[in-house]
Amino acid sequence: MSEYLCLTLIAEAGETESAFKARLTAFWSHVIRTLPDTYEAVYAEAKHFDSTGGRVSRQYMVEVGATTAVTEALTQQGIATAPVDTDDLYTKYEASGSEWFQIDH
């Protein structure tokens, strides 16, 4: 059974939710085209934006083995992430709750 880590992507200081959403859309479109296998490992997206450290944020459930590749791609595109707790693993069942949207691949 696959295990997942929760990645928290964080907007720039003062960036609005709509602006951050646009950047995330551009980022994921880029990943789909250039890193399709990496994109396949992204299992779920939080249904709602949140706030982390006073900035807009959004969480994603990513297969453990793809976390580094996703984080590197985010860094290359200038999208910050909160530190990942590699001991906090989730099952597919836990990543399928009502607060998550499963990504259709």
Secondary structure, 3 states (H helix, E strand, C coil): CCEEEEEEEECCCCCCHHHHHHHHHHHHHHHHHHCHHHHHCEEEEECCCEEECCEEEEEEEEEHHHHHHHHHHHHHCCCEECCCCCCCCEECCHHHCCCEEECCC
